Amino acid sequence: MSRIGIDTNVLVRFIVKDDEAQATLAKKALTETCTQSNPGFVNSIVLVELYWVLSSAYGYSRKEIAKVIEFLLSVRELTIEHAAEAWAALQESKQQNTDFPDAYLCQINESNDCKKTITLDKKAARLDGFDLITKPRPNSNNKYP
């Protein structure tokens, strides 16, 4: 049996239940097609999209979203891409009060032998795996163009 990939909108409807008909369809599809022996697949893009949709469109707090992600990571009927990195990112984002997607990105990059991840995002740069690139000053040894 082939694995089933799950799109962000299916998870959103399943979690938020803001559209009863679509929530019912999502629940039925997930419970009928995703099993422990053949779990549904949630890729890292979907996990990050889910974070942003719950945050921006539905006003979920970081804490609420962390609970959702923890739930998804714990469900045996789902396989999450880069699950170990997602767990580590959850812990890191809680400890350092940063966004999960930034921590997740950093964790995935580190697991792929990236020494650092360069960013222009000052908030993300608070995480250990990021280097903030700034406007070079005259006579500076700034290592980035």
N, C-alpha and C positions, 0 to 999 in steps of 0.2 A: 504494500500500500504506500502511495506517495504521501509525503508530508504536505500539510496545508499551511500556506503563509497567511498571516492576519494583517489586514490594513488598519491604520489608525482609527478610521471612522467606526469600525466594528467595535474596537475597544472603548472608544468614547461613548458610543450608544449603550454598550453593556454596563459601563461604570456610571454614567451620568443619568441615564434613563429619562432624558428630556423629551424624547419622542417615543411614545409608548409602542407604536407599531414597529419602529426600527429597533428599539430595545428588545422587543420580543423576538424579532428576526435574528438579532445578534446573539442573544442568549441561546436560542435554538441551534443556530449554526455552530456556536462554540461548544455547546454540550454534546451535540450529536457527532461532530467531526474531530474534536480534540480529545484524545484519550491518553492514558498513561503509556500505553504501548505505541501510540502514534500521536505524539503531542503536536499541537499547532506551533508554528514558528513565528516569533516576534523579532524582527531585525532591529538593529540599533537605531536606524532612522525612525522607525515607528515609535520606539521608546522615547526618543527625543521629541518627536512631533507630539506625542501624547502629553509630555510635560508642558510644552508650550500651549497646546490647545486648552488643557485644564487650567493653566495659569491665566492666559490672556482672555480666552473666551468665556470661561466659567468661574473665574475668580478664586480658584483653589489656592490655598496657601502652600508654601513649601512643605510644611509638615503633613498636610493632607495628601499632597502628591507623593511624598515619600512613602506614606502608608499604601497608596495604590501600587507604586512600583515594587515595594516589598511583597505585597500580595501576589503580583504577577510573577515575581521571581520565585515565590514559594509554591505556586501551583504546579503540580506534577503533570498536568495536561498541557502545559506550555513549555517550550524551549525558548529562552531568551538569548539572542546573540550576544556574545561577550558578557555572559552572566557574572563571572567573577569580577570583571571590571565594573559592572553595574553595582554589585554589592559594595565594592570598595569606594565607588563614587558616592553612593548613598551615605556611607559613614563619613567620608571626607566633607561632603557638602553640609552635613549636619554639624560637624565639629567646627568648620571654618565659616559657616553661615554664607555659603556661596550657592550658586545655581547648580542643580544636578547635571544639566547638559555640559557645562564647563568641566566639571569634575570627571564626568564620563568620557568626554573627549580626551582629557589629559591621561586618564587611566588606559584607554585604548592605545593612545600614542606610546605611552611608556611600555605597554606590553608588546609593542612592535619596535622596540629598541630605539625609540626617540629619546634623546638625552633631555631635550626641552621642547616645549611647544611655544612658538612665538605668537604674541597677541598684541593688539592695540587696546584691549579691554582691561582697564585698570582693576576692575573687580575680579575678573578671572585671574589676573596676575598675582593675586594674593595666594593662589594655590602654588604649592612647591614646584610643580612640573611646568609652570609657565614662565616665560621671560617677556616682560613688557618691552616692546620696542618703542623708542621715543625719538623725537626729532633730534638729529645729531647736533651737538654744539660744536662751535669751532674748536679745533685742536682736541677733540674728544676721541677717545678710543672706542666709540660705539661700534660694536661688532656687526651691526645690521645696516644694510644700505638705507 
